[in-house]
Amino acid sequence: MAELAEPSADSILRRLEWTVLRRLDGMLHGDYRTLFRGFGLDLADLREYQYNDDVRHIDWNVTARMQHPYVRTFNEEREVTAWFLLDLSPSLDFGSSSTLKRGVSAEFVAVLARLLTKHGNRVGALFYGDEIDTVIPSRAGRRHVLNLLSRMTQREPRAQSAETDLASFFHAAGEMMKRRSLVFVVSDFVSRPGWGPALARLARRHEVIAVRLYDPLEMELPDLGLVVIQDSESGEQVLVDTHDPRFRSRFVQAAKRREAETRTSLHQAQVDTLELCTDDDLSDAIFRFADLRRRRSQLAAGGGLPSHLKAHREVSLA
């Protein structure tokens, strides 16, 4: 029997446009800027303060003159340049179900790149294996997204490679991206330790969103008896007895330590994180993340006036 052909980039994108993108557009009600915002701001107008306005935008000179709080409003730069920093090292060729982490990465990139380019923004990508080996310049349009997706899906997986070094990846990417951009770091963050400070430096210049890929089998091993486990990067193999509860317990404890270290590094880098499991519904995961960013934005705005301005608000509402 002939082998089934791998789906083309066009067929993958068409399927995602009819399923995930269509649903995501409906859930966000077209408010794609919940997920990402422009960086340039031009003063547009002044208006009276309204409840839930960002108190950081209060114009104190006008407030003192008018005896009522006024806020500055801005026109935001509409165009966003987004970069996908794609860790495509061999550890992404893992998945306990029919979907590998690499497949989840490709679908996420396709959806977000298409969502961005639909609104006139530009997207580019950097591919990392042992080093940055592919640079796709930032451009707009569906054809460009197809090219990016095709380059991802047709990339030959490596049997083994050197240990992933995300710190060097982030440093090199920062040197390449001269203009402030929206940056999606898509990785399982299985790497040589010490990448946190490099990610933090990247986040000081760019708006960085970490997209962490993982599989349930990386957290806990089932009882499968004797199995051969292979290190996806070095190719080293070892025979283990998963029937042994002590071995499974040690595996869980090691996974918990790795999980804690990864979460700590992401938190210290002060980047928002979207976690994607190989068995996740992609649109649900993105929507949960959009809701998180919306809530965080509201909290950052303060949610109310300073105490010395509350009297003005009470008078205006009387």
C-alpha positions as CSV (number, residue, x, y, z in Angstrom):
1,M,0.0,0.0,0.0
2,A,1.4,3.4,-0.9
3,E,2.2,5.8,1.9
4,L,-0.2,8.7,2.5
5,A,1.3,12.0,1.3
6,E,2.1,14.6,4.0
7,P,-0.4,17.4,4.0
8,S,0.7,20.5,2.1
9,A,1.2,23.9,3.8
10,D,-1.8,25.1,1.8
11,S,-4.1,22.3,3.0
12,I,-2.9,22.8,6.6
13,L,-3.6,26.6,6.4
14,R,-7.0,26.1,4.8
15,R,-8.0,23.7,7.5
16,L,-6.9,26.1,10.3
17,E,-8.6,29.0,8.6
18,W,-11.9,27.1,8.5
19,T,-11.6,25.8,12.1
20,V,-9.3,27.6,14.5
21,L,-9.1,31.0,12.9
22,R,-12.8,31.2,12.2
23,R,-13.6,30.3,15.8
24,L,-11.0,32.5,17.3
25,D,-12.3,35.5,15.3
26,G,-15.7,34.8,16.8
27,M,-14.5,34.5,20.3
28,L,-12.4,37.6,20.2
29,H,-15.2,39.5,18.4
30,G,-12.6,40.9,16.0
31,D,-10.6,42.4,18.9
32,Y,-7.3,40.8,17.8
33,R,-5.5,43.7,19.6
34,T,-6.3,42.0,22.9
35,L,-3.4,39.7,22.0
36,F,-0.9,42.2,20.8
37,R,-0.6,46.0,20.5
38,G,1.4,48.5,18.5
39,F,4.3,50.4,20.0
40,G,4.1,53.9,18.6
41,L,1.7,56.4,20.4
42,D,0.7,59.8,19.2
43,L,-1.3,62.2,21.4
44,A,-4.8,62.4,19.9
45,D,-7.1,64.3,22.4
46,L,-8.0,65.1,25.9
47,R,-11.2,64.0,27.6
48,E,-12.7,63.8,31.0
49,Y,-11.6,60.9,33.1
50,Q,-14.0,57.9,33.1
51,Y,-14.1,55.0,35.5
52,N,-11.5,52.3,34.6
53,D,-9.3,54.7,32.6
54,D,-5.6,54.2,33.1
55,V,-4.6,56.7,35.8
56,R,-1.1,57.0,34.3
57,H,-2.7,58.9,31.4
58,I,-4.1,61.7,33.6
59,D,-2.9,65.1,32.4
60,W,-2.2,66.9,35.7
61,N,-1.8,70.4,34.2
62,V,-5.3,70.3,32.5
63,T,-6.8,68.6,35.6
64,A,-5.5,71.4,37.8
65,R,-6.8,74.1,35.4
66,M,-10.2,72.5,34.9
67,Q,-10.7,71.3,38.5
68,H,-11.7,67.9,37.1
69,P,-9.6,65.0,36.1
70,Y,-8.7,64.8,32.4
71,V,-6.9,62.0,30.6
72,R,-4.8,62.0,27.4
73,T,-5.9,59.7,24.6
74,F,-3.6,58.3,22.0
75,N,-3.6,57.0,18.4
76,E,-1.7,53.8,18.5
77,E,0.6,52.8,15.7
78,R,-1.5,50.3,13.7
79,E,1.3,48.2,12.1
80,V,3.0,45.5,14.2
81,T,6.1,43.7,13.1
82,A,6.1,40.2,14.7
83,W,8.9,37.7,14.8
84,F,8.6,34.0,15.6
85,L,11.7,32.6,17.3
86,L,11.2,28.9,16.5
87,D,13.1,26.3,18.5
88,L,13.1,23.3,16.0
89,S,15.6,21.2,17.9
90,P,15.1,17.4,18.0
91,S,13.3,17.5,21.4
92,L,10.2,18.8,19.5
93,D,9.9,15.5,17.6
94,F,8.1,14.0,20.6
95,G,4.4,13.4,21.4
96,S,2.5,10.7,23.2
97,S,-0.5,11.2,20.9
98,S,-0.9,11.6,17.2
99,T,0.4,15.2,17.5
100,L,4.1,16.0,18.0
101,K,5.3,19.2,19.7
102,R,6.6,20.2,16.3
103,G,3.1,19.9,14.8
104,V,1.6,22.0,17.6
105,S,4.3,24.7,16.9
106,A,3.5,24.7,13.2
107,E,-0.2,25.1,13.8
108,F,0.3,27.9,16.4
109,V,2.6,29.8,14.0
110,A,0.2,29.4,11.1
111,V,-2.8,30.7,13.1
112,L,-1.0,33.7,14.7
113,A,0.9,34.6,11.5
114,R,-2.4,34.6,9.5
115,L,-4.2,36.5,12.2
116,L,-1.6,39.2,12.2
117,T,-1.2,39.5,8.4
118,K,-5.0,39.6,8.0
119,H,-4.8,43.0,9.7
120,G,-1.9,44.3,7.6
121,N,1.0,43.4,9.9
122,R,4.3,41.9,8.9
123,V,5.7,38.6,10.3
124,G,9.1,37.0,10.1
125,A,10.8,34.0,11.6
126,L,14.1,32.7,12.8
127,F,14.7,28.9,12.8
128,Y,17.0,27.4,15.4
129,G,18.5,23.9,15.3
130,D,22.1,24.0,16.6
131,E,22.2,27.7,15.7
132,I,20.0,30.1,13.8
133,D,20.1,28.4,10.4
134,T,17.1,30.0,8.6
135,V,16.0,33.7,8.6
136,I,12.6,34.5,6.9
137,P,12.3,38.3,6.6
138,S,9.2,40.0,7.9
139,R,6.5,40.4,5.2
140,A,2.8,40.5,5.0
141,G,0.2,38.5,3.1
142,R,-1.2,35.0,3.0
143,R,1.4,33.8,0.5
144,H,4.1,34.8,2.9
145,V,2.4,32.8,5.7
146,L,2.2,29.8,3.3
147,N,6.0,30.1,2.6
148,L,6.8,30.2,6.3
149,L,4.6,27.2,7.1
150,S,6.0,25.3,4.2
151,R,9.6,25.9,5.4
152,M,8.6,24.6,8.8
153,T,6.7,21.5,7.7
154,Q,9.3,20.5,5.0
155,R,12.2,20.9,7.3
156,E,14.0,17.5,7.7
157,P,14.1,16.4,11.4
158,R,17.6,15.7,12.7
159,A,18.4,12.4,14.2
160,Q,20.6,14.1,16.8
161,S,22.3,17.5,17.5
162,A,24.3,19.4,20.0
163,E,22.6,20.3,23.3
164,T,20.1,23.1,22.7
165,D,21.4,26.5,23.9
166,L,18.5,28.9,24.1
167,A,20.7,31.6,25.6
168,S,22.8,31.8,22.5
169,F,19.6,31.7,20.4
170,F,18.1,34.7,22.2
171,H,21.3,36.7,22.1
172,A,21.7,36.1,18.3
173,A,18.1,36.9,17.7
174,G,18.4,40.2,19.6
175,E,21.3,41.2,17.5
176,M,19.2,40.6,14.3
177,M,16.0,42.3,15.3
178,K,16.9,46.0,15.3
179,R,13.3,47.4,15.4
180,R,11.1,47.0,18.5
181,S,8.8,44.1,17.7
182,L,6.3,41.6,19.0
183,V,8.3,38.4,19.6
184,F,6.8,34.9,20.0
185,V,9.4,32.5,21.4
186,V,8.0,29.0,20.5
187,S,9.9,26.3,22.3
188,D,9.7,23.4,24.8
189,F,12.5,25.2,26.7
190,V,14.4,22.0,27.0
191,S,17.8,23.6,27.0
192,R,21.2,24.1,28.6
193,P,20.5,26.0,31.8
194,G,21.0,29.8,32.0
195,W,18.7,31.0,29.3
196,G,16.6,33.2,31.6
197,P,18.8,36.3,31.7
198,A,19.1,36.3,27.9
199,L,15.3,36.1,27.6
200,A,15.0,39.0,30.1
201,R,17.3,41.1,28.0
202,L,15.3,40.4,24.9
203,A,12.1,41.3,26.7
204,R,13.5,44.7,27.8
205,R,13.6,45.8,24.1
206,H,10.7,43.8,22.6
207,E,7.3,42.6,23.7
208,V,8.0,38.9,24.2
209,I,5.5,36.2,24.6
210,A,6.8,32.7,25.5
211,V,4.9,29.8,23.9
212,R,5.9,26.7,25.9
213,L,5.2,23.4,24.2
214,Y,4.9,20.2,26.3
215,D,3.5,16.7,26.3
216,P,1.8,14.9,29.3
217,L,4.2,12.0,29.0
218,E,7.0,14.4,29.9
219,M,5.4,14.9,33.3
220,E,4.6,11.3,34.3
221,L,5.4,7.9,32.9
222,P,2.8,5.2,32.8
223,D,3.5,1.6,33.7
224,L,4.7,0.1,30.4
225,G,7.2,-2.4,31.6
226,L,10.6,-2.5,30.0
227,V,11.0,0.3,27.5
228,V,13.9,2.0,25.7
229,I,14.2,5.8,26.3
230,Q,16.2,7.8,23.9
231,D,17.6,11.3,24.4
232,S,16.2,13.2,21.4
233,E,19.3,15.4,21.1
234,S,22.3,13.2,21.8
235,G,20.7,10.0,20.5
236,E,21.8,8.1,23.7
237,Q,19.5,5.2,24.6
238,V,18.8,3.5,27.9
239,L,16.6,0.6,28.9
240,V,14.4,1.4,31.9
241,D,11.8,-0.5,33.9
242,T,8.7,1.6,34.1
243,H,7.0,-1.1,36.1
244,D,9.2,-0.1,39.0
245,P,7.2,2.4,41.1
246,R,10.5,3.9,42.5
247,F,11.7,4.7,39.1
248,R,8.4,6.3,38.1
249,S,8.5,8.3,41.4
250,R,12.1,9.5,40.6
251,F,11.0,10.5,37.1
252,V,8.0,12.5,38.5
253,Q,10.3,14.3,41.0
254,A,12.8,15.2,38.2
255,A,10.0,16.4,36.0
256,K,8.7,18.6,38.8
257,R,12.1,20.1,39.4
258,R,12.5,20.8,35.7
259,E,9.0,22.3,35.6
260,A,9.8,24.6,38.6
261,E,13.1,25.8,37.1
262,T,11.4,26.6,33.7
263,R,8.5,28.5,35.3
264,T,10.9,30.4,37.6
265,S,13.1,31.4,34.6
266,L,10.0,32.6,32.6
267,H,8.7,34.5,35.6
268,Q,12.0,36.2,36.3
269,A,12.3,37.2,32.6
270,Q,8.9,39.0,33.1
271,V,7.3,37.6,29.9
272,D,3.7,36.4,29.4
273,T,3.6,32.7,28.8
274,L,1.1,30.6,26.8
275,E,1.4,26.9,27.6
276,L,0.4,24.5,24.8
277,C,0.0,20.8,25.4
278,T,0.0,18.4,22.5
279,D,-3.6,17.4,23.4
280,D,-4.8,21.0,23.8
281,D,-7.5,22.7,21.7
282,L,-5.5,25.4,20.1
283,S,-8.3,28.0,19.8
284,D,-9.3,27.5,23.5
285,A,-5.7,27.9,24.6
286,I,-5.3,31.1,22.7
287,F,-8.6,32.5,23.9
288,R,-7.6,31.7,27.6
289,F,-4.3,33.5,27.0
290,A,-6.1,36.5,25.4
291,D,-8.4,36.7,28.5
292,L,-5.4,36.6,30.8
293,R,-3.8,39.5,29.0
294,R,-7.0,41.5,29.0
295,R,-7.4,41.0,32.8
296,R,-3.7,41.9,33.4
297,S,-4.1,45.1,31.3
298,Q,-7.1,46.1,33.4
299,L,-5.2,45.5,36.6
300,A,-2.2,47.5,35.3
301,A,-4.6,50.4,34.7
302,G,-5.3,50.6,38.4
303,G,-9.1,50.1,38.2
304,G,-9.8,53.5,39.8
305,L,-8.7,57.0,40.7
306,P,-6.2,58.0,43.4
307,S,-7.9,58.8,46.7
308,H,-7.5,62.6,46.3
309,L,-9.4,62.5,43.0
310,K,-12.3,60.3,44.1
311,A,-14.2,63.4,45.4
312,H,-14.2,64.9,41.9
313,R,-15.7,61.7,40.5
314,E,-18.4,61.5,43.2
315,V,-19.3,65.1,42.5
316,S,-19.5,64.5,38.8
317,L,-21.8,61.5,39.3
318,A,-24.1,63.3,41.7
